[in-house]
Amino acid sequence: MNWTWFHKLGSPKWFYELTSKWLPWLIGAMVIFLAVGVVWALLYIPPDYQQSYTTRILVIHVAVAGTSLAFFPLMAVAGTITLVWRMKLADMVAKNAAPLGAWFSFITLATGSLWGSVMWGTWWEWSDARLVSMLFQFFLLVGVVALRSALEDNDTAARACALLSIVGCINVVIIKYSVEWWNVLHQPSSPLSMSGESANGPEFWVPTVVMIVAVYLFFAVSLILATRNEILQRERKAAWVQELVSKA
């Protein structure tokens, strides 16, 4: 089997050149979806008969919370590639995904607490497994960032963070299925229905889908920009980077 394509995928130069072509389109799509999603969610969703206008907060919360669960699996895949094939690009992606994931987890907790203060009458509930496991994810991601900063040797830091990222995937499973395994305040996920037969009809789910796409695009653009910056820092002595800088 020819693995040339795989090694090409791990080339920082190839990634930098490819994303230079993608970024304008991704940024344009992100701006459009974010503008439509935020305005629709915060201004035009009708009040729910039970939750009133708090559903507007929930649209943001669901989009960010769902995206936050993607970080540890992404870091685990990148970490595994780093451990097995020692690809620098994979480690760069994992390194920059960790602080982004921590911010996404923090925003998830903040918007969830804001919604819970109205619906549950409390900002926090330690007996809720989903809340606690999401908080644990936040601390794990902060721990990955701290661990990498504490280790001076880049290869040692990459291996240690890769292993911690793989372990962190276990907590993602707990977050996902906590509402089914334990009796928690969070309700189980509602299926999408455009017919209005589900607990939340299209007036809620359509803007939610728009926001999910917007947040994933924001995640992709942020990670690509951070990785490109990391490439320039690590490959600053490479001829192609020096040539790029000279043209700037």
C-alpha positions in Angstrom: 0.0 0.0 0.0 1.3 3.5 -0.9 1.3 5.7 2.1 2.8 8.7 0.3 -0.5 10.6 0.7 -0.4 10.1 4.5 3.1 11.5 4.9 2.2 14.4 2.6 -0.8 15.1 4.9 1.7 15.5 7.8 3.8 18.0 6.0 3.7 21.5 7.7 4.5 23.2 4.4 1.7 21.3 2.5 -0.8 22.1 5.3 0.2 25.8 5.3 -0.2 26.1 1.5 -3.5 24.2 1.4 -5.1 26.2 4.2 -4.1 29.4 2.6 -6.6 28.5 -0.2 -9.2 27.3 2.3 -9.2 30.1 4.8 -11.0 32.8 2.8 -13.9 30.4 2.1 -14.0 29.1 5.7 -13.9 32.6 7.2 -16.6 33.8 4.8 -18.9 30.9 5.7 -18.2 31.3 9.4 -19.1 35.0 9.4 -22.4 34.3 7.5 -23.4 31.4 9.7 -22.4 33.2 12.9 -24.3 36.4 12.0 -27.4 34.5 11.0 -27.3 32.1 13.9 -26.6 34.6 16.7 -29.3 37.1 15.4 -31.8 34.3 14.9 -31.1 32.7 18.2 -31.1 35.8 20.4 -33.8 37.9 18.7 -36.2 35.8 16.7 -36.8 32.5 18.5 -40.4 32.6 20.0 -40.7 32.0 23.7 -41.2 28.4 24.8 -44.4 27.6 26.8 -42.2 26.2 29.6 -38.8 27.8 29.2 -39.9 31.2 27.9 -37.0 33.1 26.4 -34.3 31.0 28.0 -34.4 28.8 24.9 -32.4 31.5 23.2 -29.5 30.9 25.6 -30.0 27.1 25.1 -29.4 27.4 21.3 -25.9 28.9 22.0 -25.3 26.4 24.8 -26.2 23.3 22.7 -24.0 24.4 19.8 -20.9 25.1 21.9 -21.4 22.1 24.2 -21.6 19.7 21.2 -18.5 21.2 19.7 -16.6 21.0 23.0 -16.9 17.2 22.9 -14.9 17.1 19.7 -11.6 18.3 21.2 -10.4 15.3 23.1 -11.2 12.8 20.3 -9.3 15.2 17.9 -6.4 15.5 20.3 -6.4 11.7 20.8 -6.2 11.0 17.1 -3.5 13.7 16.6 -1.7 12.3 19.7 -1.8 8.7 18.4 -0.3 9.9 15.1 2.4 11.7 17.0 3.2 8.6 19.1 3.3 6.2 16.2 4.5 8.2 13.2 6.2 11.2 15.0 4.5 13.7 12.7 5.2 17.3 13.7 2.0 18.6 12.3 -0.2 16.3 14.3 1.5 17.5 17.5 1.0 21.1 16.5 -2.7 20.5 16.0 -3.0 18.7 19.4 -1.1 21.5 21.1 -3.3 24.3 19.8 -6.6 22.3 20.2 -6.1 22.1 24.0 -6.5 25.8 24.9 -9.3 26.2 22.4 -11.1 23.2 24.0 -10.7 24.7 27.4 -12.4 27.9 26.2 -15.2 26.0 24.6 -15.7 24.0 27.8 -15.7 27.1 29.9 -18.3 28.8 27.6 -20.4 25.6 27.8 -20.4 25.7 31.6 -21.1 29.5 31.7 -24.1 29.3 29.3 -25.4 26.2 31.0 -25.2 27.8 34.4 -27.0 30.9 33.1 -29.8 28.7 31.7 -29.9 26.5 34.8 -30.2 29.5 37.1 -33.6 30.3 35.5 -34.9 26.8 34.8 -33.5 24.8 37.8 -33.3 27.7 40.2 -29.6 27.2 40.8 -26.4 28.0 39.0 -24.8 24.7 39.9 -25.7 21.2 41.1 -23.0 18.8 42.2 -25.3 15.8 41.9 -25.6 16.3 38.2 -23.1 14.0 36.5 -23.1 15.9 33.2 -22.2 19.2 34.9 -19.5 17.6 37.0 -18.0 15.6 34.0 -18.0 18.7 31.9 -16.2 20.6 34.6 -13.7 17.7 34.8 -13.2 18.1 31.0 -12.4 21.7 31.5 -9.8 20.9 34.2 -8.3 18.1 32.0 -7.9 20.5 29.1 -6.3 23.1 31.3 -4.1 20.3 32.7 -2.9 19.4 29.1 -2.0 23.0 28.5 -0.2 23.2 31.9 1.6 19.9 31.3 3.0 21.0 27.9 4.1 24.3 29.4 5.8 22.6 32.3 7.9 20.2 30.2 10.8 21.8 28.4 11.6 19.0 26.0 9.1 19.2 23.1 9.1 15.5 22.3 8.5 14.5 26.0 5.7 17.1 26.2 4.1 15.8 23.0 4.1 12.2 24.2 2.8 13.1 27.7 0.0 15.2 26.3 -0.9 12.6 23.7 -1.4 10.0 26.5 -3.4 12.4 28.6 -5.6 13.2 25.6 -6.3 9.6 24.9 -7.3 9.1 28.5 -9.5 12.2 28.3 -11.7 10.5 25.7 -13.1 8.3 28.4 -14.6 11.4 30.1 -16.2 12.4 26.7 -18.1 9.2 26.7 -19.2 9.9 30.3 -20.4 13.3 29.4 -22.3 12.0 26.4 -24.1 9.1 28.2 -24.4 10.6 31.7 -28.1 11.5 31.2 -28.8 7.8 30.4 -26.6 6.2 33.1 -27.6 8.4 36.0 -30.6 10.4 37.3 -29.5 13.9 36.5 -31.1 17.3 36.0 -30.2 17.4 32.3 -32.9 15.9 30.1 -32.0 13.3 27.4 -31.2 14.6 23.9 -34.3 15.4 21.9 -34.4 14.1 18.3 -34.6 16.6 15.5 -38.1 16.9 14.0 -39.2 19.3 11.3 -42.8 18.3 11.8 -43.1 19.7 15.4 -43.7 16.2 16.8 -40.6 16.4 19.1 -40.3 18.3 22.3 -38.6 21.1 20.4 -40.0 21.9 16.9 -38.3 23.5 13.9 -38.5 27.0 15.3 -35.9 25.8 17.8 -33.9 23.2 15.9 -33.4 25.1 12.7 -31.5 28.0 14.3 -29.7 25.4 16.5 -28.4 23.6 13.5 -27.3 26.9 12.0 -25.4 27.7 15.2 -23.8 24.3 15.4 -22.5 24.8 11.8 -21.3 28.3 12.8 -19.5 27.1 15.9 -17.8 24.2 14.1 -16.6 26.7 11.5 -15.3 29.0 14.2 -13.5 26.0 15.8 -12.0 25.0 12.4 -10.9 28.5 11.5 -9.4 29.2 15.0 -7.5 25.9 15.0 -6.2 26.4 11.5 -5.0 29.9 12.3 -3.3 28.8 15.5 -1.7 25.8 13.8 -0.4 28.0 11.0 1.2 30.3 13.5 2.8 27.3 15.3 4.2 26.1 11.9 5.8 29.4 11.3 7.4 29.4 14.8 8.7 25.8 14.6 9.8 25.9 11.0 11.2 29.5 11.1 14.6 28.2 9.9 13.2 26.3 7.0 13.9 27.8 3.6 10.2 28.0 2.6 9.3 30.0 5.7 12.2 32.4 5.3 11.2 32.9 1.7 7.6 33.5 2.8 8.7 36.1 5.4 10.9 37.9 2.8 7.9 38.3 0.5 5.7 39.7 3.3 
